[in-house]
Amino acid sequence: MFDKINVVDLAVIIGLVAALILAIFYNQNELAMSIASGLLGYIGGNIKTAATKKENEK
């Protein structure tokens, strides 16, 4: 299922999740919404890119 784990992507996702939790903890609603939308966009773009690369390899 997981061919390779990309360390950079994993670090970015962990960092954004930590920042999101801290923003929620410190009641920074606008910052939390911005981080959440950025995280979703990053993950969505990453999945699309990974699927395209996998199709090109075949």
PDB file with one MODEL, atoms N, CA, C and O in Angstrom:
MODEL        1
ATOM      1  N   MET A   1       0.839  -1.190   0.000  1.00  0.00           N
ATOM      2  CA  MET A   1       0.000   0.000   0.000  1.00  0.00           C
ATOM      3  C   MET A   1       0.881   1.249   0.000  1.00  0.00           C
ATOM      4  O   MET A   1       0.667   2.157  -0.803  1.00  0.00           O
ATOM      5  N   PHE A   2       1.851   1.300   0.879  1.00  0.00           N
ATOM      6  CA  PHE A   2       2.747   2.450   0.928  1.00  0.00           C
ATOM      7  C   PHE A   2       4.070   2.048   0.291  1.00  0.00           C
ATOM      8  O   PHE A   2       4.869   1.335   0.897  1.00  0.00           O
ATOM      9  N   ASP A   3       4.295   2.514  -0.941  1.00  0.00           N
ATOM     10  CA  ASP A   3       5.549   2.180  -1.609  1.00  0.00           C
ATOM     11  C   ASP A   3       6.720   2.887  -0.955  1.00  0.00           C
ATOM     12  O   ASP A   3       7.704   2.259  -0.565  1.00  0.00           O
ATOM     13  N   LYS A   4       6.601   4.195  -0.842  1.00  0.00           N
ATOM     14  CA  LYS A   4       7.654   4.998  -0.226  1.00  0.00           C
ATOM     15  C   LYS A   4       6.997   6.047   0.660  1.00  0.00           C
ATOM     16  O   LYS A   4       5.931   6.571   0.338  1.00  0.00           O
ATOM     17  N   ILE A   5       7.635   6.342   1.761  1.00  0.00           N
ATOM     18  CA  ILE A   5       7.157   7.416   2.625  1.00  0.00           C
ATOM     19  C   ILE A   5       8.053   8.618   2.372  1.00  0.00           C
ATOM     20  O   ILE A   5       9.261   8.559   2.599  1.00  0.00           O
ATOM     21  N   ASN A   6       7.461   9.698   1.904  1.00  0.00           N
ATOM     22  CA  ASN A   6       8.216  10.901   1.625  1.00  0.00           C
ATOM     23  C   ASN A   6       8.406  11.676   2.929  1.00  0.00           C
ATOM     24  O   ASN A   6       7.438  12.143   3.529  1.00  0.00           O
ATOM     25  N   VAL A   7       9.643  11.807   3.353  1.00  0.00           N
ATOM     26  CA  VAL A   7       9.957  12.423   4.648  1.00  0.00           C
ATOM     27  C   VAL A   7       9.578  13.898   4.660  1.00  0.00           C
ATOM     28  O   VAL A   7       9.086  14.401   5.670  1.00  0.00           O
ATOM     29  N   VAL A   8       9.801  14.596   3.550  1.00  0.00           N
ATOM     30  CA  VAL A   8       9.485  16.028   3.491  1.00  0.00           C
ATOM     31  C   VAL A   8       7.984  16.252   3.625  1.00  0.00           C
ATOM     32  O   VAL A   8       7.546  17.118   4.382  1.00  0.00           O
ATOM     33  N   ASP A   9       7.201  15.475   2.893  1.00  0.00           N
ATOM     34  CA  ASP A   9       5.751  15.616   2.986  1.00  0.00           C
ATOM     35  C   ASP A   9       5.252  15.286   4.387  1.00  0.00           C
ATOM     36  O   ASP A   9       4.372  15.966   4.916  1.00  0.00           O
ATOM     37  N   LEU A  10       5.811  14.252   4.977  1.00  0.00           N
ATOM     38  CA  LEU A  10       5.417  13.869   6.324  1.00  0.00           C
ATOM     39  C   LEU A  10       5.748  14.968   7.331  1.00  0.00           C
ATOM     40  O   LEU A  10       4.958  15.239   8.235  1.00  0.00           O
ATOM     41  N   ALA A  11       6.908  15.598   7.181  1.00  0.00           N
ATOM     42  CA  ALA A  11       7.300  16.682   8.085  1.00  0.00           C
ATOM     43  C   ALA A  11       6.378  17.887   7.931  1.00  0.00           C
ATOM     44  O   ALA A  11       6.000  18.513   8.921  1.00  0.00           O
ATOM     45  N   VAL A  12       6.018  18.212   6.692  1.00  0.00           N
ATOM     46  CA  VAL A  12       5.113  19.343   6.448  1.00  0.00           C
ATOM     47  C   VAL A  12       3.747  19.072   7.068  1.00  0.00           C
ATOM     48  O   VAL A  12       3.172  19.947   7.716  1.00  0.00           O
ATOM     49  N   ILE A  13       3.234  17.876   6.872  1.00  0.00           N
ATOM     50  CA  ILE A  13       1.912  17.543   7.407  1.00  0.00           C
ATOM     51  C   ILE A  13       1.924  17.554   8.933  1.00  0.00           C
ATOM     52  O   ILE A  13       0.996  18.072   9.554  1.00  0.00           O
ATOM     53  N   ILE A  14       2.955  16.993   9.536  1.00  0.00           N
ATOM     54  CA  ILE A  14       3.045  16.995  11.003  1.00  0.00           C
ATOM     55  C   ILE A  14       3.155  18.422  11.534  1.00  0.00           C
ATOM     56  O   ILE A  14       2.537  18.761  12.543  1.00  0.00           O
ATOM     57  N   GLY A  15       3.937  19.253  10.860  1.00  0.00           N
ATOM     58  CA  GLY A  15       4.078  20.646  11.284  1.00  0.00           C
ATOM     59  C   GLY A  15       2.775  21.416  11.182  1.00  0.00           C
ATOM     60  O   GLY A  15       2.425  22.179  12.082  1.00  0.00           O
ATOM     61  N   LEU A  16       2.059  21.217  10.091  1.00  0.00           N
ATOM     62  CA  LEU A  16       0.788  21.925   9.918  1.00  0.00           C
ATOM     63  C   LEU A  16      -0.258  21.448  10.924  1.00  0.00           C
ATOM     64  O   LEU A  16      -1.042  22.253  11.428  1.00  0.00           O
ATOM     65  N   VAL A  17      -0.278  20.168  11.216  1.00  0.00           N
ATOM     66  CA  VAL A  17      -1.229  19.654  12.207  1.00  0.00           C
ATOM     67  C   VAL A  17      -0.897  20.205  13.588  1.00  0.00           C
ATOM     68  O   VAL A  17      -1.797  20.574  14.343  1.00  0.00           O
ATOM     69  N   ALA A  18       0.392  20.262  13.923  1.00  0.00           N
ATOM     70  CA  ALA A  18       0.782  20.823  15.217  1.00  0.00           C
ATOM     71  C   ALA A  18       0.405  22.298  15.312  1.00  0.00           C
ATOM     72  O   ALA A  18      -0.085  22.754  16.345  1.00  0.00           O
ATOM     73  N   ALA A  19       0.636  23.045  14.227  1.00  0.00           N
ATOM     74  CA  ALA A  19       0.262  24.461  14.218  1.00  0.00           C
ATOM     75  C   ALA A  19      -1.250  24.630  14.324  1.00  0.00           C
ATOM     76  O   ALA A  19      -1.731  25.550  14.986  1.00  0.00           O
ATOM     77  N   LEU A  20      -1.992  23.751  13.679  1.00  0.00           N
ATOM     78  CA  LEU A  20      -3.456  23.807  13.749  1.00  0.00           C
ATOM     79  C   LEU A  20      -3.936  23.558  15.169  1.00  0.00           C
ATOM     80  O   LEU A  20      -4.817  24.264  15.661  1.00  0.00           O
ATOM     81  N   ILE A  21      -3.364  22.562  15.829  1.00  0.00           N
ATOM     82  CA  ILE A  21      -3.758  22.270  17.216  1.00  0.00           C
ATOM     83  C   ILE A  21      -3.426  23.442  18.127  1.00  0.00           C
ATOM     84  O   ILE A  21      -4.232  23.804  18.985  1.00  0.00           O
ATOM     85  N   LEU A  22      -2.250  24.041  17.953  1.00  0.00           N
ATOM     86  CA  LEU A  22      -1.881  25.194  18.778  1.00  0.00           C
ATOM     87  C   LEU A  22      -2.790  26.395  18.503  1.00  0.00           C
ATOM     88  O   LEU A  22      -3.164  27.110  19.433  1.00  0.00           O
ATOM     89  N   ALA A  23      -3.146  26.620  17.239  1.00  0.00           N
ATOM     90  CA  ALA A  23      -4.032  27.733  16.907  1.00  0.00           C
ATOM     91  C   ALA A  23      -5.406  27.540  17.544  1.00  0.00           C
ATOM     92  O   ALA A  23      -6.011  28.497  18.028  1.00  0.00           O
ATOM     93  N   ILE A  24      -5.891  26.310  17.542  1.00  0.00           N
ATOM     94  CA  ILE A  24      -7.182  26.033  18.175  1.00  0.00           C
ATOM     95  C   ILE A  24      -7.061  26.211  19.691  1.00  0.00           C
ATOM     96  O   ILE A  24      -7.950  26.774  20.329  1.00  0.00           O
ATOM     97  N   PHE A  25      -5.957  25.725  20.257  1.00  0.00           N
ATOM     98  CA  PHE A  25      -5.741  25.818  21.705  1.00  0.00           C
ATOM     99  C   PHE A  25      -5.682  27.276  22.168  1.00  0.00           C
ATOM    100  O   PHE A  25      -6.208  27.615  23.228  1.00  0.00           O
ATOM    101  N   TYR A  26      -5.043  28.131  21.375  1.00  0.00           N
ATOM    102  CA  TYR A  26      -4.923  29.548  21.749  1.00  0.00           C
ATOM    103  C   TYR A  26      -6.070  30.408  21.212  1.00  0.00           C
ATOM    104  O   TYR A  26      -5.994  31.636  21.246  1.00  0.00           O
ATOM    105  N   ASN A  27      -7.131  29.764  20.718  1.00  0.00           N
ATOM    106  CA  ASN A  27      -8.353  30.440  20.295  1.00  0.00           C
ATOM    107  C   ASN A  27      -8.111  31.432  19.156  1.00  0.00           C
ATOM    108  O   ASN A  27      -8.699  32.513  19.139  1.00  0.00           O
ATOM    109  N   GLN A  28      -7.266  31.074  18.224  1.00  0.00           N
ATOM    110  CA  GLN A  28      -7.007  31.879  17.023  1.00  0.00           C
ATOM    111  C   GLN A  28      -7.812  31.275  15.866  1.00  0.00           C
ATOM    112  O   GLN A  28      -7.275  30.523  15.053  1.00  0.00           O
ATOM    113  N   ASN A  29      -9.091  31.608  15.805  1.00  0.00           N
ATOM    114  CA  ASN A  29      -9.998  30.961  14.858  1.00  0.00           C
ATOM    115  C   ASN A  29      -9.628  31.214  13.403  1.00  0.00           C
ATOM    116  O   ASN A  29      -9.666  30.290  12.590  1.00  0.00           O
ATOM    117  N   GLU A  30      -9.271  32.447  13.060  1.00  0.00           N
ATOM    118  CA  GLU A  30      -8.936  32.761  11.675  1.00  0.00           C
ATOM    119  C   GLU A  30      -7.671  32.030  11.242  1.00  0.00           C
ATOM    120  O   GLU A  30      -7.596  31.514  10.128  1.00  0.00           O
ATOM    121  N   LEU A  31      -6.687  31.990  12.122  1.00  0.00           N
ATOM    122  CA  LEU A  31      -5.447  31.274  11.829  1.00  0.00           C
ATOM    123  C   LEU A  31      -5.713  29.784  11.675  1.00  0.00           C
ATOM    124  O   LEU A  31      -5.163  29.142  10.779  1.00  0.00           O
ATOM    125  N   ALA A  32      -6.549  29.233  12.539  1.00  0.00           N
ATOM    126  CA  ALA A  32      -6.876  27.806  12.463  1.00  0.00           C
ATOM    127  C   ALA A  32      -7.564  27.477  11.144  1.00  0.00           C
ATOM    128  O   ALA A  32      -7.276  26.444  10.538  1.00  0.00           O
ATOM    129  N   MET A  33      -8.471  28.344  10.692  1.00  0.00           N
ATOM    130  CA  MET A  33      -9.141  28.100   9.414  1.00  0.00           C
ATOM    131  C   MET A  33      -8.163  28.177   8.252  1.00  0.00           C
ATOM    132  O   MET A  33      -8.254  27.385   7.314  1.00  0.00           O
ATOM    133  N   SER A  34      -7.239  29.110   8.303  1.00  0.00           N
ATOM    134  CA  SER A  34      -6.244  29.239   7.239  1.00  0.00           C
ATOM    135  C   SER A  34      -5.315  28.028   7.202  1.00  0.00           C
ATOM    136  O   SER A  34      -5.009  27.503   6.132  1.00  0.00           O
ATOM    137  N   ILE A  35      -4.879  27.599   8.357  1.00  0.00           N
ATOM    138  CA  ILE A  35      -3.995  26.431   8.415  1.00  0.00           C
ATOM    139  C   ILE A  35      -4.735  25.184   7.938  1.00  0.00           C
ATOM    140  O   ILE A  35      -4.175  24.377   7.196  1.00  0.00           O
ATOM    141  N   ALA A  36      -5.983  25.022   8.356  1.00  0.00           N
ATOM    142  CA  ALA A  36      -6.763  23.849   7.958  1.00  0.00           C
ATOM    143  C   ALA A  36      -6.973  23.812   6.443  1.00  0.00           C
ATOM    144  O   ALA A  36      -6.846  22.756   5.824  1.00  0.00           O
ATOM    145  N   SER A  37      -7.289  24.951   5.852  1.00  0.00           N
ATOM    146  CA  SER A  37      -7.493  24.963   4.403  1.00  0.00           C
ATOM    147  C   SER A  37      -6.176  24.731   3.670  1.00  0.00           C
ATOM    148  O   SER A  37      -6.157  24.069   2.632  1.00  0.00           O
ATOM    149  N   GLY A  38      -5.081  25.262   4.194  1.00  0.00           N
ATOM    150  CA  GLY A  38      -3.777  25.005   3.593  1.00  0.00           C
ATOM    151  C   GLY A  38      -3.386  23.543   3.697  1.00  0.00           C
ATOM    152  O   GLY A  38      -2.830  22.976   2.757  1.00  0.00           O
ATOM    153  N   LEU A  39      -3.673  22.936   4.831  1.00  0.00           N
ATOM    154  CA  LEU A  39      -3.369  21.522   5.022  1.00  0.00           C
ATOM    155  C   LEU A  39      -4.168  20.659   4.052  1.00  0.00           C
ATOM    156  O   LEU A  39      -3.620  19.746   3.435  1.00  0.00           O
ATOM    157  N   LEU A  40      -5.446  20.943   3.916  1.00  0.00           N
ATOM    158  CA  LEU A  40      -6.275  20.177   2.982  1.00  0.00           C
ATOM    159  C   LEU A  40      -5.810  20.363   1.541  1.00  0.00           C
ATOM    160  O   LEU A  40      -5.779  19.406   0.767  1.00  0.00           O
ATOM    161  N   GLY A  41      -5.453  21.585   1.186  1.00  0.00           N
ATOM    162  CA  GLY A  41      -4.960  21.836  -0.163  1.00  0.00           C
ATOM    163  C   GLY A  41      -3.646  21.134  -0.422  1.00  0.00           C
ATOM    164  O   GLY A  41      -3.436  20.594  -1.508  1.00  0.00           O
ATOM    165  N   TYR A  42      -2.762  21.133   0.552  1.00  0.00           N
ATOM    166  CA  TYR A  42      -1.465  20.477   0.402  1.00  0.00           C
ATOM    167  C   TYR A  42      -1.636  18.969   0.238  1.00  0.00           C
ATOM    168  O   TYR A  42      -1.013  18.357  -0.630  1.00  0.00           O
ATOM    169  N   ILE A  43      -2.476  18.380   1.071  1.00  0.00           N
ATOM    170  CA  ILE A  43      -2.704  16.942   0.989  1.00  0.00           C
ATOM    171  C   ILE A  43      -3.393  16.586  -0.327  1.00  0.00           C
ATOM    172  O   ILE A  43      -3.042  15.591  -0.962  1.00  0.00           O
ATOM    173  N   GLY A  44      -4.367  17.389  -0.735  1.00  0.00           N
ATOM    174  CA  GLY A  44      -5.060  17.129  -1.997  1.00  0.00           C
ATOM    175  C   GLY A  44      -4.134  17.231  -3.195  1.00  0.00           C
ATOM    176  O   GLY A  44      -4.194  16.402  -4.102  1.00  0.00           O
ATOM    177  N   GLY A  45      -3.289  18.229  -3.204  1.00  0.00           N
ATOM    178  CA  GLY A  45      -2.329  18.375  -4.302  1.00  0.00           C
ATOM    179  C   GLY A  45      -1.302  17.274  -4.302  1.00  0.00           C
ATOM    180  O   GLY A  45      -0.857  16.826  -5.359  1.00  0.00           O
ATOM    181  N   ASN A  46      -0.927  16.839  -3.120  1.00  0.00           N
ATOM    182  CA  ASN A  46       0.042  15.767  -2.993  1.00  0.00           C
ATOM    183  C   ASN A  46      -0.507  14.449  -3.523  1.00  0.00           C
ATOM    184  O   ASN A  46       0.207  13.713  -4.204  1.00  0.00           O
ATOM    185  N   ILE A  47      -1.732  14.148  -3.228  1.00  0.00           N
ATOM    186  CA  ILE A  47      -2.356  12.914  -3.687  1.00  0.00           C
ATOM    187  C   ILE A  47      -2.496  12.938  -5.202  1.00  0.00           C
ATOM    188  O   ILE A  47      -2.243  11.935  -5.870  1.00  0.00           O
ATOM    189  N   LYS A  48      -2.899  14.085  -5.744  1.00  0.00           N
ATOM    190  CA  LYS A  48      -3.050  14.204  -7.191  1.00  0.00           C
ATOM    191  C   LYS A  48      -1.705  14.029  -7.891  1.00  0.00           C
ATOM    192  O   LYS A  48      -1.626  13.349  -8.914  1.00  0.00           O
ATOM    193  N   THR A  49      -0.657  14.629  -7.355  1.00  0.00           N
ATOM    194  CA  THR A  49       0.678  14.517  -7.936  1.00  0.00           C
ATOM    195  C   THR A  49       1.187  13.086  -7.851  1.00  0.00           C
ATOM    196  O   THR A  49       1.774  12.580  -8.807  1.00  0.00           O
ATOM    197  N   ALA A  50       0.971  12.432  -6.720  1.00  0.00           N
ATOM    198  CA  ALA A  50       1.431  11.051  -6.542  1.00  0.00           C
ATOM    199  C   ALA A  50       0.708  10.114  -7.504  1.00  0.00           C
ATOM    200  O   ALA A  50       1.321   9.195  -8.047  1.00  0.00           O
ATOM    201  N   ALA A  51      -0.577  10.333  -7.720  1.00  0.00           N
ATOM    202  CA  ALA A  51      -1.338   9.485  -8.642  1.00  0.00           C
ATOM    203  C   ALA A  51      -0.856   9.685 -10.074  1.00  0.00           C
ATOM    204  O   ALA A  51      -0.768   8.723 -10.837  1.00  0.00           O
ATOM    205  N   THR A  52      -0.546  10.910 -10.440  1.00  0.00           N
ATOM    206  CA  THR A  52      -0.050  11.199 -11.787  1.00  0.00           C
ATOM    207  C   THR A  52       1.318  10.551 -12.005  1.00  0.00           C
ATOM    208  O   THR A  52       1.566   9.978 -13.066  1.00  0.00           O
ATOM    209  N   LYS A  53       2.198  10.635 -11.023  1.00  0.00           N
ATOM    210  CA  LYS A  53       3.520  10.018 -11.139  1.00  0.00           C
ATOM    211  C   LYS A  53       3.416   8.505 -11.261  1.00  0.00           C
ATOM    212  O   LYS A  53       4.157   7.882 -12.021  1.00  0.00           O
ATOM    213  N   LYS A  54       2.492   7.919 -10.509  1.00  0.00           N
ATOM    214  CA  LYS A  54       2.322   6.472 -10.551  1.00  0.00           C
ATOM    215  C   LYS A  54       1.814   6.019 -11.921  1.00  0.00           C
ATOM    216  O   LYS A  54       2.239   4.981 -12.426  1.00  0.00           O
ATOM    217  N   GLU A  55       0.908   6.791 -12.522  1.00  0.00           N
ATOM    218  CA  GLU A  55       0.404   6.459 -13.855  1.00  0.00           C
ATOM    219  C   GLU A  55       1.506   6.592 -14.908  1.00  0.00           C
ATOM    220  O   GLU A  55       1.566   5.794 -15.843  1.00  0.00           O
ATOM    221  N   ASN A  56       2.375   7.591 -14.764  1.00  0.00           N
ATOM    222  CA  ASN A  56       3.458   7.776 -15.725  1.00  0.00           C
ATOM    223  C   ASN A  56       4.502   6.672 -15.650  1.00  0.00           C
ATOM    224  O   ASN A  56       5.141   6.357 -16.653  1.00  0.00           O
ATOM    225  N   GLU A  57       4.682   6.087 -14.482  1.00  0.00           N
ATOM    226  CA  GLU A  57       5.650   5.002 -14.320  1.00  0.00           C
ATOM    227  C   GLU A  57       5.191   3.734 -15.009  1.00  0.00           C
ATOM    228  O   GLU A  57       6.021   2.937 -15.447  1.00  0.00           O
ATOM    229  N   LYS A  58       3.899   3.531 -15.113  1.00  0.00           N
ATOM    230  CA  LYS A  58       3.361   2.316 -15.743  1.00  0.00           C
ATOM    231  C   LYS A  58       3.461   2.417 -17.214  1.00  0.00           C
ATOM    232  O   LYS A  58       3.061   1.495 -17.924  1.00  0.00           O
TER     233      LYS A  58
ENDMDL
END
